[in-house]
């Protein structure tokens, strides 16, 4: 991603915006930290179903691994396709499509509410594919998909485009142009889309317009994850039909009860007047937000390797400490409001003091000192905003 940013600047393409990139990375880090505390549920369910109908495959066989990769991508296609066609599945997956730019940071923009996607692995579990093999194949599938989130690769050789998912194919998938919507769902192989009628080639005359038809208009990762869930919950609450209160979750994407559609219409933005969400913010604030995202990513890596050292209460508290900066920097970039970040710094500092005994001494003191320095700097920066009278007197 850093190489693509360098190349983007060198060529003057302008495919990166710092605030959009920070928003995508914040959403991605939140997704990974959330997965640390929810992943065990899926593993427990998968291990219980494994091999119920057929004996487990050998994980020593290269042929078995190759077959598992192809089969996993086949079921990934259907999981991905249903995530675009059913309301409650789209509510989670839409997070990945909310970015109005298309670059490698977009690939890292993942949801935190897709905790039941393991159910699409049930056929593989029953076939006898070991759950460990499924998890590894799913990881390889996602790693392959990372590089196709780029606009700097136009087209690849025809034989490759005929078989594999490429950047051109996936640009179509992320576009909101009418002819591109809900196309090219494959993860590794594009053949599934061609077989099942969801393939669309990228047209030079129709440049993709990225994003979703109901724009998020925020860099806050929690708002990104909850936007459509909240909308569906409101629709279920306000509709007079008890049948529609249930149907709203399972109907095709975008469906709303008729009475709610009339009484509480949602503004839709026509593509002809589409403008990217880009609120003004000083450059130092954008870089500060990027630094906080980097620190949160490093902290999540530490938590991933040391999670077994903590009980559930400590684990959830650490998850909270690492997740809050992702939210507060989003508020900063949206509204230039530093007060929530100040409160977050104080809260995190107190939590680190309480948890200090569980960390390696050096790491704890480095984290504590860093939080203290950031708190002092932010207190100085936010004081005029929190005390407008004092600010006006100083002027």
Secondary structure, DSSP 8 states (H G I E B T S, - for coil): -HHHHHHHHHHT-----HHHHHHHHHHHHHHHHHHHHHHHHHHHHHHHHTTSSS----TT-HHHHHHHHHHHHHHHHHHHHHHHHSHHHHHHHGGGG--SS-SHHHHT---S--TTGGGGGHHHHHHT--HHHHHHHHHHHHHHHHTTS-SS-----HHHHHHB--HHHHHHHHB-STTTTT----SSBSHHHHHHT------TTS---BS-SS------HHHHHHHHHHHHHHHHHH-S-HHHHHHHHHSSTT---HHHHHHS------GGG---------HHHHHHHHHHHHHHHHHHHHHHHHGGGS-HHHHHHHHHHHHHHHHHHHHHHHH---HHHHHHHHHHHHHHHHHGGGS-HHHHHHHHHHHHHHHHHHHHHHHHHH-HHHHHHH-
